[in-house]
Amino acid sequence: GHILRVSSSSIKNIPYWTLNYKHNQKEISQEEQVEKLRGLWRKVVKRQMVSDVPIGVLLSGGLDSSLVVAFASETSSAPISTFTAGYEGMGYYDERPSARVIAQRFNTLHHEFVIKPEIRDDLSRIVFFLDEPMADSSVLPTYYISMKAREHVKVVLTGTGGDDIFAGYRRYYPLPLGNLAYGFLGKIFASGFRNFSFSRKTRIGEYLFLLKKFFITLDSKEEERYFKIMSIFQPEEIEKIFKGAIKIENPFLSY
């Protein structure tokens, strides 16, 4: 967590909290670590279940939201409500099949619906509700599923944030390998991959898409490579789209 402090003379990026992975306790076994983590999950979810109104869970079927459902069901005396959104024809990105497995396992009151976004009509309203500028497209499905959930409950729990703590994002995978792969062979692969496009509707397509980004960003520094992997368009593509009206000197911003 950081604060950006801006004054007339300086811009400072100040950390106010950091997750500490190190501990001064005696070494414990993996089994003990799992039990300790399970206890923390149970304690946190139970604390959030204290409410005067019905509580639901936004369920993607992934590890984090599934754990929330598991411990919420354990805490609640009645079946909890779960909510899942999906996209027609999106294959790998449609989370409904995975969510159904968890919903059946914990006997939830499961609700699912298909997202058919009307971005032109809804985008200004979605931006209005954001506390700060955000370019992550996940705000769109989050808005639509929240609108659906409010028809049934007033409060929802989510698994958001788990990927950040447990390094669950696939985009982390290629970063440590970049310096090893860069070289003559890497340049050849980069040249070959640059002109290919891959459908991200299947698991193999998703990994080929990430592989393409891995190779075409090999000539960048690690922090700049992460920025490019996260970007939909590369700097040279942005310049082409805007026909030179926008010139990106350094896509990685540091203070």
C-alpha positions in Angstrom: 0.0 0.0 0.0 1.4 3.4 -1.0 0.5 7.0 -0.8 1.4 9.4 -3.6 2.3 12.7 -2.0 2.4 15.6 -4.5 3.6 19.1 -3.7 4.8 22.0 -5.8 8.4 20.8 -5.5 8.2 17.0 -5.5 6.4 13.8 -6.0 7.0 11.1 -3.4 5.8 7.5 -3.4 5.5 6.6 0.3 4.7 3.0 1.5 2.4 2.9 4.5 2.0 -0.9 4.8 3.6 -4.0 3.3 2.9 -7.7 3.6 5.7 -9.4 5.5 6.3 -12.9 4.2 9.1 -13.5 6.7 8.6 -14.6 10.3 10.7 -14.9 13.4 9.0 -17.9 14.7 10.5 -21.4 14.6 10.2 -23.3 11.4 7.0 -25.2 11.1 5.9 -28.0 8.8 3.8 -27.4 5.7 0.9 -29.2 7.5 1.1 -26.8 10.4 1.3 -23.8 8.0 -1.9 -25.1 6.3 -3.7 -25.4 9.6 -2.6 -22.0 10.6 -3.8 -20.5 7.4 -7.1 -22.4 7.6 -7.6 -20.9 11.1 -7.0 -17.4 9.8 -9.4 -17.9 6.9 -12.1 -19.2 9.3 -11.6 -16.3 11.7 -11.7 -13.6 9.1 -14.8 -14.9 7.3 -16.6 -15.4 10.5 -15.9 -11.8 11.5 -17.3 -10.5 8.3 -20.4 -12.7 8.6 -21.7 -10.6 11.5 -24.5 -8.6 9.9 -28.1 -7.5 10.4 -28.9 -8.2 6.7 -28.5 -11.3 4.5 -25.0 -11.8 3.2 -24.0 -13.4 -0.1 -20.7 -14.3 -1.9 -19.5 -13.4 -5.4 -18.4 -16.9 -6.5 -16.0 -17.3 -9.5 -15.1 -20.9 -8.7 -11.5 -20.0 -8.1 -9.6 -20.8 -5.0 -10.1 -17.6 -3.1 -13.9 -17.1 -3.6 -14.4 -20.9 -3.1 -12.6 -20.7 0.3 -14.8 -17.8 1.3 -17.9 -19.8 0.4 -16.6 -22.8 2.4 -16.0 -20.9 5.6 -19.2 -18.8 5.2 -21.2 -21.9 4.8 -19.6 -23.3 7.9 -20.5 -20.2 9.9 -24.0 -19.7 8.6 -26.9 -21.8 9.9 -28.8 -21.3 6.6 -27.6 -21.8 3.0 -25.8 -18.8 1.8 -26.5 -17.1 -1.5 -23.8 -17.2 -4.2 -23.6 -15.2 -7.4 -21.8 -16.0 -10.6 -21.6 -14.2 -14.0 -20.6 -15.7 -17.3 -20.2 -14.9 -21.0 -21.7 -16.9 -23.8 -19.2 -18.3 -26.2 -16.2 -17.4 -24.1 -15.1 -20.9 -23.2 -12.1 -20.7 -20.9 -13.3 -17.4 -19.5 -16.8 -18.6 -18.6 -16.6 -19.3 -14.8 -20.0 -20.7 -14.4 -19.1 -24.5 -14.6 -16.4 -24.2 -11.9 -18.8 -22.1 -9.7 -21.5 -24.7 -10.0 -19.2 -27.4 -8.6 -18.6 -25.3 -5.5 -22.2 -24.2 -5.1 -23.3 -27.9 -5.2 -20.6 -28.9 -2.8 -21.7 -26.4 -0.1 -25.4 -26.4 -1.0 -25.7 -22.7 -1.6 -28.6 -20.8 -3.0 -26.9 -20.3 -6.3 -27.7 -17.5 -8.9 -25.9 -17.2 -12.2 -26.6 -15.0 -15.2 -25.0 -14.1 -18.6 -23.4 -10.7 -18.9 -24.6 -8.8 -22.0 -23.0 -5.4 -21.3 -24.3 -2.1 -22.6 -21.0 -0.3 -22.2 -22.0 2.8 -24.0 -25.0 3.3 -21.7 -23.4 2.1 -18.4 -19.7 3.2 -18.5 -20.3 6.7 -17.1 -22.3 5.3 -14.3 -19.6 2.7 -13.5 -16.9 5.3 -13.5 -19.0 7.4 -11.1 -18.9 4.7 -8.5 -15.2 4.2 -8.6 -13.2 5.8 -5.7 -10.2 6.4 -7.9 -9.2 6.0 -11.6 -9.1 2.3 -12.6 -8.3 0.8 -16.0 -9.0 -2.8 -15.1 -11.7 -4.3 -17.2 -12.9 -6.4 -14.2 -14.9 -3.4 -13.0 -17.4 -4.1 -15.8 -18.5 -7.7 -14.7 -18.2 -6.6 -11.1 -20.7 -3.9 -11.7 -23.2 -6.1 -13.5 -22.9 -9.0 -11.0 -23.3 -6.5 -8.1 -26.5 -5.2 -9.7 -27.8 -8.7 -9.9 -26.8 -9.6 -6.3 -28.6 -6.6 -4.8 -31.9 -8.1 -5.9 -31.3 -10.8 -3.3 -28.8 -9.5 -0.6 -27.5 -6.2 0.7 -23.9 -7.3 1.5 -21.5 -9.6 -0.5 -18.1 -11.1 0.3 -15.6 -11.7 -2.5 -12.2 -13.4 -3.0 -10.7 -10.2 -4.5 -7.2 -9.7 -3.3 -6.2 -13.3 -2.9 -4.2 -13.3 -6.1 -2.1 -10.4 -5.0 -1.2 -12.1 -1.6 -0.6 -15.6 -3.0 1.0 -14.6 -6.4 -1.8 -16.2 -8.3 -1.7 -14.1 -11.4 -0.3 -15.9 -14.4 1.4 -12.7 -15.5 4.0 -13.2 -12.8 5.3 -16.4 -14.4 7.4 -15.1 -17.3 9.2 -12.3 -15.4 12.0 -14.2 -13.8 12.7 -16.1 -17.0 13.1 -13.0 -19.2 16.8 -12.5 -18.6 17.6 -16.1 -19.2 15.7 -16.3 -22.5 16.9 -13.0 -24.1 19.4 -13.6 -26.8 19.6 -14.6 -30.4 17.1 -17.4 -30.0 14.7 -15.1 -28.1 14.9 -12.5 -30.8 13.9 -15.1 -33.4 10.9 -16.3 -31.4 9.9 -12.6 -30.7 9.9 -11.9 -34.4 7.8 -15.0 -35.2 5.3 -14.4 -32.4 4.8 -10.7 -33.1 2.6 -11.2 -36.2 0.4 -13.9 -34.7 -2.9 -13.4 -32.8 -4.4 -16.0 -30.5 -7.9 -16.5 -29.3 -8.1 -16.3 -25.5 -11.3 -18.4 -25.3 -9.3 -21.6 -24.6 -6.7 -22.5 -22.0 -4.1 -23.2 -24.7 -5.0 -19.9 -26.5 -4.5 -18.0 -23.2 -1.1 -19.5 -22.7 0.0 -18.8 -26.3 -1.2 -15.2 -25.8 1.0 -14.9 -22.6 3.9 -16.6 -24.5 3.7 -14.0 -27.2 3.8 -11.2 -24.7 6.8 -12.9 -23.0 8.9 -13.0 -26.2 8.0 -9.5 -27.6 8.9 -7.9 -24.3 12.2 -9.6 -23.8 14.3 -6.6 -24.8 12.8 -4.6 -21.9 13.9 -4.2 -18.3 12.0 -6.4 -15.8 9.8 -3.6 -14.4 9.1 -2.3 -17.9 8.4 -5.8 -19.1 5.7 -6.2 -16.5 4.2 -2.9 -17.6 4.1 -4.1 -21.2 2.7 -7.5 -20.3 -0.1 -5.8 -18.4 -0.9 -3.4 -21.3 -3.4 -4.4 -24.0 -1.4 -2.4 -26.6 2.3 -2.0 -26.8 3.8 1.6 -27.0 4.5 1.4 -30.7 0.9 0.1 -31.3 -0.5 3.1 -29.4 1.5 5.5 -31.5 0.2 3.9 -34.7 -3.4 4.0 -33.4 -3.1 7.7 -32.7 -1.1 8.3 -35.9 1.7 10.0 -34.0 -0.5 12.3 -32.0 0.7 10.5 -28.8 4.4 9.8 -28.4 5.4 7.5 -25.5 9.0 8.1 -24.5 9.0 5.9 -21.5 6.0 3.6 -20.8 7.2 2.7 -17.3 6.6 5.5 -14.8 8.8 5.6 -11.7 9.1 8.3 -9.0 
